[in-house]
């Protein structure tokens, strides 16, 4: 008898491959930076959140720089209160260096939800700013808007600081941001 390779096995395999290929993949960052990956390079990201009880979120994404922009795609699988849902997003991000320590950019990201009507959920647009305060310390700021399909639009924004000791094998980040109608705090290690 041959073992079945179902959706969970596929997700585990993809997550394992993505994690092994990821370069400096942190965790969830709600405040985006105004930096692009190197020209012709790609990065992979994945994270798992389990805030409380049986709720959890699995995120898989990849982004590549093509010319002056970074194009990315991601999928999220969320389980909450016994129900499972899947969401998908695309992102186009542009950034430029204003000075050697200051960069500014713009990101736009449409979102879809599988098995929902309507599937298109809306688009997020945000201005991005990154300042390299001192070596290995960067400050990030975002200000934008969630253009929600068939619902009220919402303001989003936030600030973050990250520090990478040594060669950047670790990153400590602190964020304060507003998204989805509420203020949330997040601390990553």
Secondary structure, 3 states (H helix, E strand, C coil): CCCCCCHHHHHHHHHHHHHHHCCCCCCCCCCCCCCCCCCCCEEEEEEEECCCCCCEEEEEEEEEEECCEEEEEEEEEEEECCEEEEEEEEEEEEEEEEECCEEEEEEEEEEEECCCCCCEEEEEEEEEEEEEEECCEEEEEEEEEEEECCCCCEEEEEEEEEECCCCCCCCEEEEEEEECCEEEEEEEC
